[in-house]
Amino acid sequence: MIDHISFNVPPSRYQEIVTFYLAALAPLGYTKQMDISGIACGIGDSPSNARFWLGQFEDIAKHITGIFHLAFMAKSRDVVDRFHQEAIKAGGKDNGEPGIRSKYHANYYAAFVVDPLGNNIEVVIHTPE
């Protein structure tokens, strides 16, 4: 059901927060699995299981106004497409039309919508079509 969750911190505190979570989650076997150019990192127990993300933005309010980012797992690309359509019809704001996000990996097919509270909601599938 849940693919991953993330939250953003100010750049001035990013390394401190990453260090905290890496230490706190070490007993669970979690380590830094992915690092996206100092913008965000994924923490988990394997590269394919980085389910907790920390990100940084200079001015978070300019990007997302909500508290968090939540990604749900889809069973097909059609489900991702339908999520995007229905969420927009229900009052969400487009934050990324359905498509491949190759900066994450070659089969990362996702869509993003900002909910009425300003949270970034994503639906994603990781398998090839």
WOPEUR-V43747 format. One record per residue. N is the residue number from 1. RES is the residue in one small letter. D_FIRST is the distance of its C-alpha to the first C-alpha in Angstrom with 2 decimals. Layout:
# WOPEUR-V43747
n = [N,N]
res = [RES,RES]
d_first = [D_FIRST,D_FIRST]
This chain:
# WOPEUR-V43747
n = [1,2,3,4,5,6,7,8,9,10,11,12,13,14,15,16,17,18,19,20,21,22,23,24,25,26,27,28,29,30,31,32,33,34,35,36,37,38,39,40,41,42,43,44,45,46,47,48,49,50,51,52,53,54,55,56,57,58,59,60,61,62,63,64,65,66,67,68,69,70,71,72,73,74,75,76,77,78,79,80,81,82,83,84,85,86,87,88,89,90,91,92,93,94,95,96,97,98,99,100,101,102,103,104,105,106,107,108,109,110,111,112,113,114,115,116,117,118,119,120,121,122,123,124,125,126,127,128,129]
res = [m,i,d,h,i,s,f,n,v,p,p,s,r,y,q,e,i,v,t,f,y,l,a,a,l,a,p,l,g,y,t,k,q,m,d,i,s,g,i,a,c,g,i,g,d,s,p,s,n,a,r,f,w,l,g,q,f,e,d,i,a,k,h,i,t,g,i,f,h,l,a,f,m,a,k,s,r,d,v,v,d,r,f,h,q,e,a,i,k,a,g,g,k,d,n,g,e,p,g,i,r,s,k,y,h,a,n,y,y,a,a,f,v,v,d,p,l,g,n,n,i,e,v,v,i,h,t,p,e]
d_first = [0.00,3.83,6.38,9.34,11.53,15.28,18.48,21.96,25.26,28.85,30.25,32.96,30.53,27.94,29.50,30.08,26.44,25.24,27.93,26.92,23.25,24.35,26.84,24.75,21.81,24.25,24.49,20.84,21.80,20.17,22.30,22.37,20.80,21.27,23.78,24.12,27.82,27.91,25.59,22.40,21.26,18.12,18.15,16.65,18.08,18.47,18.72,15.65,13.65,14.75,11.78,14.26,16.66,19.99,21.91,25.38,27.19,30.84,30.28,26.69,27.78,28.82,25.37,22.84,24.04,20.94,19.90,16.73,14.50,10.75,8.77,5.65,5.35,7.93,9.86,13.13,15.22,16.36,13.03,13.26,16.85,16.37,13.93,16.72,19.43,18.11,17.26,20.78,22.35,20.82,22.48,20.30,22.18,21.62,20.76,20.38,20.63,18.52,19.84,20.03,19.97,22.27,22.85,19.50,20.00,21.45,18.37,16.22,15.84,14.50,15.60,16.10,17.23,18.83,18.15,21.32,21.27,21.18,17.72,16.42,13.13,11.85,9.92,10.50,11.17,13.28,15.28,18.70,19.42]
